[in-house]
Each structure stands twice: as structure tokens, then as C-alpha cells.
Amino acid sequence: MNDEAKRPSRLGEVIRFLAAGAAGFVVEMGALILLKEKAGLDTLVAAPLAFLLSVLVNYLICVFWVWPGSREQSRAARLAFFLTSAVGLLLNELFMFLFRVLWGEEAVLFTLFSFAVSLYMLNKVLSTCLVMVWNYFTKRRILTRKS
């Protein structure tokens, strides 16, 4: 069997990456809401804390499921993964700040089963979508590179 036959399809990889990202997003959004609503932190403080938690979850899912061969990566590759995540964190913070300046964050968009969906949540969804593009290409390159 040649290497091409053993390798999973790019579509499958993208689907697994999106599923991993969705799991990380659920963790991140949940942490953001808890830190802002329950702990009373400002969004620009709560967002990076939630982001860091989701990076850890995303890393574990990526190395064990999305790109399982990446577990043998070097310490340098793992460091590069987290450094690209740090750039993602900066991008996330920049987008959250820009969206706050552009249209605010406290307005309630709608209520769903007594849960108020606020503008800061939409800001987070948009920020996440933008940072996801950065994450896919940089992490794929790092985690699939041969040592």
C-alpha cells in the first residue's frame, strides 16, 4: 500500500479540524460567558483566558484525532503550535476590540429560553471565524511537517 492510500483525505482532515474547533469553541464560549457573566470580568480580560483554555483543548484533540501522527512531533513543533496560538490570541483580542469599538458589546440581541444572547457573543463568534483560518493553515503546517 503506498503512502497516498494510507493518508486520510484532506476533506476528512478538514471535517475533523472543524469538529475539533467546534469543541474548542464550546469550551471557549462557555468559559467566556462564565468569566464575564458570573465572575464579572471585562470581555477583553475574559476572552484571552477563555481562548487559552480552548487552545489546550484544541491541541489535545488535534494531536490525538485530527493529525494523530503529530504525537511524535518534536518539542520545537509543539512550541511552534503554541506560538501560532499566541498570534491567534493577539488576533482574537484585536478583533474583539475592533468589534467592541464598531458596534459595542452589551446590547442583547435576543433571548432564547431565558438566556440573553448579547452582542459580545456575536463579536466572539466573528472573531473565532477569522482566527480559525489562521489556525488551520499554521497548525496543519506545523503538525504535519516531518521532523
Wavefront OBJ file of the C-alpha trace (Angstrom):
o trace
v 0.000 0.000 0.000
v 1.501 3.365 -0.968
v 1.682 6.421 1.303
v -1.168 8.153 -0.534
v -3.558 5.276 0.217
v -2.667 5.348 3.928
v -3.121 9.094 4.251
v -6.614 10.326 5.194
v -8.339 12.610 2.729
v -7.978 16.352 3.025
v -11.762 16.654 3.286
v -11.792 14.247 6.228
v -8.972 16.208 7.805
v -10.833 19.495 7.384
v -14.010 17.954 8.838
v -12.067 16.644 11.867
v -10.370 20.045 12.248
v -13.746 21.797 12.180
v -15.137 19.338 14.746
v -12.097 19.925 16.976
v -12.569 23.654 16.516
v -16.245 23.357 17.409
v -15.359 21.517 20.634
v -12.740 24.151 21.430
v -15.264 26.883 20.638
v -17.842 25.401 23.010
v -15.204 25.352 25.750
v -14.092 28.886 24.886
v -17.586 30.385 24.665
v -18.649 28.656 27.871
v -15.585 29.947 29.689
v -16.067 33.444 28.240
v -19.686 33.591 29.385
v -18.812 32.281 32.855
v -15.897 34.692 33.263
v -17.902 37.699 32.037
v -21.348 36.969 33.447
v -20.504 35.146 36.679
v -17.009 36.409 37.554
v -17.697 39.953 36.282
v -14.519 40.220 34.197
v -14.285 42.654 31.309
v -14.604 40.960 27.925
v -11.058 41.929 26.945
v -9.791 40.101 30.060
v -12.197 37.147 29.924
v -11.701 36.476 26.189
v -7.968 35.713 26.320
v -8.387 33.496 29.388
v -11.128 31.536 27.643
v -9.017 31.424 24.478
v -6.063 29.897 26.341
v -8.256 27.161 27.764
v -9.607 26.374 24.310
v -6.064 26.219 22.875
v -5.210 23.453 25.312
v -8.379 21.521 24.426
v -7.797 22.094 20.711
v -4.168 20.961 20.928
v -5.124 17.705 22.613
v -7.865 16.996 20.077
v -5.612 17.886 17.137
v -2.712 15.653 18.142
v -4.872 12.692 19.144
v -7.565 12.841 16.455
v -7.133 15.411 13.663
v -3.470 14.696 12.928
v -2.711 11.558 15.001
v 0.780 11.173 13.515
v 1.720 14.504 15.067
v 2.208 12.973 18.544
v 5.762 12.175 17.538
v 6.497 15.816 16.775
v 9.473 17.461 18.376
v 9.403 19.891 21.250
v 10.077 22.624 18.677
v 6.920 21.664 16.760
v 4.848 21.749 19.956
v 6.339 25.134 20.813
v 5.526 26.377 17.304
v 1.916 25.189 17.778
v 1.587 27.289 20.921
v 3.415 30.273 19.396
v 0.980 30.303 16.469
v -1.780 30.080 19.059
v -0.293 33.154 20.746
v -0.590 35.005 17.430
v -4.175 33.705 17.223
v -4.741 35.094 20.720
v -3.466 38.511 19.627
v -5.689 38.400 16.534
v -8.649 37.365 18.687
v -8.056 40.260 21.084
v -7.652 42.698 18.179
v -10.918 41.573 16.566
v -12.792 41.624 19.890
v -11.554 45.181 20.500
v -12.395 46.328 16.958
v -15.894 44.846 17.117
v -16.435 46.459 20.538
v -15.444 49.842 19.095
v -17.501 49.364 15.914
v -20.810 48.257 17.420
v -20.420 47.714 21.156
v -20.939 44.527 23.110
v -23.578 44.920 25.812
v -26.765 45.040 23.754
v -28.949 41.939 23.997
v -29.602 40.588 20.509
v -32.312 38.121 21.524
v -33.372 35.859 24.352
v -33.502 32.104 23.946
v -35.197 30.118 26.731
v -34.437 32.922 29.216
v -30.792 33.083 28.073
v -29.828 36.530 26.816
v -27.601 36.420 23.740
v -25.529 39.590 23.871
v -23.530 41.388 21.226
v -20.209 40.362 22.818
v -21.144 36.753 21.988
v -21.634 37.638 18.327
v -18.318 39.511 18.434
v -16.703 36.316 19.755
v -18.256 34.160 17.037
v -16.975 36.525 14.327
v -13.513 36.717 15.925
v -13.369 32.949 16.140
v -14.254 32.532 12.464
v -11.492 34.903 11.430
v -8.872 33.317 13.698
v -9.905 29.814 12.567
v -8.457 30.449 9.110
v -5.082 31.353 10.675
v -5.256 28.316 12.953
v -5.965 25.759 10.246
v -3.155 26.704 7.928
v -0.495 27.294 10.557
v -1.302 24.268 12.704
v -1.604 21.958 9.725
v 1.810 23.033 8.536
v 3.352 22.540 11.975
v 1.692 19.268 12.926
v 2.070 17.513 9.574
v 5.679 18.560 8.922
v 8.116 15.697 9.023
v 10.763 16.077 11.751
l 1 2 3 4 5 6 7 8 9 10 11 12 13 14 15 16 17 18 19 20 21 22 23 24 25 26 27 28 29 30 31 32 33 34 35 36 37 38 39 40 41 42 43 44 45 46 47 48 49 50 51 52 53 54 55 56 57 58 59 60 61 62 63 64 65 66 67 68 69 70 71 72 73 74 75 76 77 78 79 80 81 82 83 84 85 86 87 88 89 90 91 92 93 94 95 96 97 98 99 100 101 102 103 104 105 106 107 108 109 110 111 112 113 114 115 116 117 118 119 120 121 122 123 124 125 126 127 128 129 130 131 132 133 134 135 136 137 138 139 140 141 142 143 144 145 146 147
